[in-house]
Amino acid sequence: MVTKKEIEKFFEPKKLAIVGVSRNKKKFGYLVFRDLKARGYEVCPVNPNTDKINGDLCYKSVKDLPADIKSILILTPKKETDNALREAIDKGILNIWVQQMSETRDTIKIAEEYQKEIIHKKCIFMFAEPVTGVHKFHRIILKFFGMLPK
């Protein structure tokens, strides 16, 4: 079960990587990239199909990320998730968040195999402050019913 402390630890470093950033400005992978940057995070995008996104250097894989990355968000298509997770664990990245709907039936098994706690089955927008829009409404509902991580 994901805890509030794990979520806080994920957001503690202001530099993080996002695997699955899209060049398409209408896709979720782009929106997360854009919004986390707007919230003051230094975001290192990972997309094997481009060198830059909005002028920012884009890394081809998790293996190529700078050594100082402590938190990584994986929001890839399911067929790519488990490989990105293994690469993040092998690289020694401390805080790993697998965006809800990106995990596979093997994602948790892989984390357990490596004895690695990960955040999963949670939407990043529910916890990246300031929470706004429909996510703020959903968070209020979850809090009311005591369903937010404790």
C-alpha positions as CSV (number, residue, x, y, z in Angstrom):
1,M,0.0,0.0,0.0
2,V,1.3,3.4,-1.0
3,T,2.0,5.8,1.9
4,K,1.9,9.6,2.2
5,K,5.5,9.5,3.2
6,E,6.5,7.7,-0.1
7,I,4.6,10.3,-2.1
8,E,6.3,13.1,-0.3
9,K,9.7,11.5,-0.8
10,F,9.0,11.2,-4.5
11,F,8.4,14.9,-4.8
12,E,11.2,16.0,-2.5
13,P,13.9,16.3,-5.2
14,K,12.9,19.1,-7.6
15,K,14.6,17.2,-10.4
16,L,12.9,14.2,-11.8
17,A,12.6,12.1,-14.9
18,I,9.5,11.2,-16.9
19,V,9.6,8.1,-19.1
20,G,7.0,8.3,-21.9
21,V,6.9,12.0,-22.5
22,S,5.1,12.6,-25.8
23,R,5.7,15.3,-28.4
24,N,2.0,15.4,-29.1
25,K,0.7,18.3,-27.0
26,K,-2.7,16.6,-26.5
27,K,-1.3,13.4,-25.0
28,F,-1.1,12.7,-21.3
29,G,2.7,12.2,-21.5
30,Y,3.1,15.7,-22.7
31,L,0.6,17.3,-20.3
32,V,2.4,15.8,-17.3
33,F,5.8,17.1,-18.6
34,R,4.4,20.6,-19.2
35,D,2.5,20.8,-15.9
36,L,5.3,19.5,-13.6
37,K,7.7,22.0,-15.3
38,A,5.1,24.8,-14.6
39,R,5.0,23.7,-10.9
40,G,8.7,24.3,-10.6
41,Y,10.2,20.9,-11.3
42,E,13.3,20.3,-13.4
43,V,12.0,17.5,-15.7
44,C,14.2,15.2,-17.7
45,P,12.0,13.7,-20.5
46,V,12.6,10.2,-21.8
47,N,11.5,9.4,-25.3
48,P,13.5,7.3,-27.7
49,N,12.1,8.9,-30.8
50,T,13.3,12.5,-30.3
51,D,16.3,14.6,-29.2
52,K,14.3,17.5,-27.8
53,I,10.8,18.3,-26.4
54,N,10.0,22.0,-26.2
55,G,13.7,22.7,-26.5
56,D,14.6,20.4,-23.5
57,L,17.1,17.7,-24.1
58,C,15.3,14.4,-24.3
59,Y,17.0,11.2,-23.2
60,K,16.6,8.0,-25.3
61,S,16.3,5.7,-22.3
62,V,16.5,5.5,-18.5
63,K,20.1,4.3,-18.8
64,D,21.0,7.6,-20.4
65,L,19.6,9.8,-17.6
66,P,22.0,11.8,-15.4
67,A,23.3,10.1,-12.3
68,D,21.6,12.7,-10.0
69,I,18.0,11.6,-10.8
70,K,16.4,10.4,-7.6
71,S,12.7,10.2,-8.8
72,I,11.2,8.8,-12.0
73,L,7.7,8.7,-13.3
74,I,6.9,5.9,-15.7
75,L,3.9,6.6,-17.9
76,T,4.6,4.5,-20.9
77,P,2.4,2.2,-22.8
78,K,2.1,-1.1,-20.9
79,K,4.4,-2.9,-23.3
80,E,7.3,-0.6,-22.3
81,T,6.6,-0.2,-18.6
82,D,8.4,-3.3,-17.2
83,N,11.5,-2.6,-19.1
84,A,11.6,1.0,-17.9
85,L,11.0,-0.2,-14.3
86,R,13.9,-2.6,-14.5
87,E,16.2,0.0,-16.0
88,A,15.2,2.5,-13.2
89,I,15.9,-0.1,-10.5
90,D,19.2,-1.1,-12.1
91,K,20.3,2.5,-12.3
92,G,19.6,2.9,-8.6
93,I,16.8,5.5,-8.9
94,L,15.4,5.7,-5.4
95,N,11.8,6.8,-6.0
96,I,9.7,5.2,-8.7
97,W,6.2,6.0,-9.6
98,V,4.3,3.9,-12.2
99,Q,1.4,6.0,-13.4
100,Q,-2.0,4.3,-13.0
101,M,-3.0,2.5,-16.3
102,S,0.7,2.0,-17.2
103,E,1.3,-1.0,-14.9
104,T,1.1,-4.5,-16.2
105,R,0.3,-7.7,-14.3
106,D,4.0,-8.2,-13.8
107,T,5.0,-4.7,-12.7
108,I,4.5,-5.4,-9.0
109,K,6.1,-8.8,-9.2
110,I,9.2,-7.1,-10.7
111,A,9.3,-4.6,-7.9
112,E,9.0,-7.3,-5.3
113,E,11.7,-9.4,-7.1
114,Y,14.1,-6.5,-6.7
115,Q,12.7,-5.7,-3.2
116,K,11.8,-2.2,-4.3
117,E,8.8,-0.2,-3.1
118,I,7.1,1.7,-5.9
119,I,4.2,4.0,-6.1
120,H,1.5,2.6,-8.4
121,K,-2.2,2.7,-9.1
122,K,-2.1,6.4,-8.4
123,C,-2.4,9.4,-10.7
124,I,0.5,11.9,-10.4
125,F,-2.0,14.8,-10.8
126,M,-3.7,13.8,-7.6
127,F,-0.6,14.6,-5.6
128,A,1.6,17.1,-7.5
129,E,0.9,20.4,-5.7
130,P,-0.9,22.5,-6.3
131,V,-3.7,20.0,-7.2
132,T,-6.2,21.7,-9.5
133,G,-9.3,21.0,-11.6
134,V,-11.0,17.7,-11.6
135,H,-8.1,16.1,-9.7
136,K,-8.7,18.5,-6.8
137,F,-12.3,17.4,-6.7
138,H,-11.4,13.7,-6.8
139,R,-8.8,14.3,-4.0
140,I,-11.5,15.9,-1.8
141,I,-13.8,12.9,-2.3
142,L,-11.0,10.5,-1.4
143,K,-10.1,12.5,1.6
144,F,-13.7,12.6,2.8
145,F,-13.9,8.8,2.5
146,G,-10.5,8.3,4.2
147,M,-9.1,6.8,1.0
148,L,-6.0,9.1,0.6
149,P,-2.6,7.5,1.4
150,K,-1.7,7.9,5.1
